[in-house]
């Protein structure tokens, strides 16, 4: 599972072929021991949790990079390598 971005201690990952459990496009965000699955389309948590402040950072980053995330999602569900995405600065 490649890490596509990392900022403020948050890892953003996207699994290959990961469209079985959650059909909608999504990412996995990890911060310390917290892990959340988050919809790319609307930024809502599908599973797990993150601290509120970290979740706001992830949602802001997703808003900026939504097109790139969707492009990576298409690659990942086809089993192809994904591209790194600029971190939140």
C-alpha positions in Angstrom: 0.0 0.0 0.0 1.8 3.1 -1.2 2.0 6.3 0.8 0.9 9.1 -1.6 1.5 12.0 0.7 2.7 12.9 4.2 2.2 16.1 6.2 2.0 17.1 9.9 2.6 13.5 11.0 -0.3 12.2 8.9 0.3 9.5 6.3 -2.1 9.3 3.3 -2.3 5.9 1.7 -4.2 4.3 -1.2 -4.4 0.5 -1.5 -4.3 -1.3 -4.8 -7.6 -3.0 -5.9 -9.3 -1.5 -2.8 -12.8 -1.1 -4.1 -14.5 -4.1 -2.6 -15.5 -3.1 1.0 -16.0 0.6 0.2 -17.0 0.9 -3.4 -16.6 4.7 -3.5 -13.2 6.3 -4.1 -11.4 6.7 -0.8 -8.0 7.1 1.0 -6.6 5.8 4.3 -5.2 8.5 6.6 -3.0 7.4 9.6 -1.9 9.6 12.5 -0.2 7.9 15.4 -2.5 5.0 16.3 -5.6 6.5 14.6 -6.6 5.3 11.2 -9.5 6.6 9.1 -11.0 5.6 5.7 -12.2 8.8 4.0 -14.3 9.4 0.9 -12.5 11.3 -1.8 -15.8 12.6 -3.2 -17.1 14.4 -0.1 -14.4 14.0 2.6 -16.6 12.1 5.0 -15.2 9.3 7.2 -16.3 5.9 6.0 -14.5 4.0 8.9 -12.2 4.7 11.8 -11.4 8.1 13.2 -8.7 10.8 13.4 -8.3 13.6 16.0 -10.6 16.5 14.9 -7.7 18.9 14.1 -5.9 16.3 12.0 -9.1 15.5 10.2 -9.6 19.1 9.2 -6.1 19.2 7.8 -6.8 16.0 5.7 -10.1 17.4 4.4 -8.4 20.7 3.4 -5.7 18.8 1.6 -8.3 16.6 -0.1 -10.2 19.7 -1.3 -7.0 21.1 -2.9 -6.0 17.8 -4.5 -9.3 16.1 -5.4 -8.5 15.8 -9.1 -5.2 14.2 -8.4 -6.7 11.9 -5.8 -9.3 10.7 -8.4 -6.6 10.1 -10.9 -4.7 8.0 -8.4 -7.8 6.1 -7.4 -8.3 5.1 -11.1 -4.7 3.9 -11.2 -4.9 2.1 -7.9 -8.1 0.2 -8.6 -6.5 -1.0 -11.9 -3.5 -2.2 -9.9 -1.2 0.4 -11.5 1.4 2.5 -9.6 0.0 5.7 -8.1 1.7 9.2 -8.1 2.8 11.1 -5.0 0.7 14.2 -4.2 2.2 17.4 -2.8 1.7 17.7 1.0 -0.2 20.4 2.8 2.1 23.3 3.6 
